[in-house]
Amino acid sequence: MSMCRRFMGEPVVRLVVTMPADMVAAIDELLSERPRHPARGCRSEFLRLAVAEKLGRELMLSGERVQPKRPARADV
């Protein structure tokens, strides 16, 4: 795990993605046609945004809530 300034000191993990070349070409074409896209021409940012959007949608549809893990409290 490494630390990246773009994530304001939060821990980050690298993820290698393999996909068909035509899909990569479609991403490149989209990013070149839309210079104001939130990913701003960066494939990895495009994929990070896509994964975050998909994860949010899946969690919303399933009704699950993501809570930070807290240590168990001992009953007194």
URNORKA-V22474 format. One record per pair of residues at least 12 apart in sequence whose C-alpha atoms are under 8 Angstrom apart, sorted by the first residue. I is the first residue (numbers start at 0). J is the second residue. If there is no record, write none. Layout:
BEGIN
I/J  I/J
END
This chain:
BEGIN
0/12  0/13  26/42  27/40  27/42
END
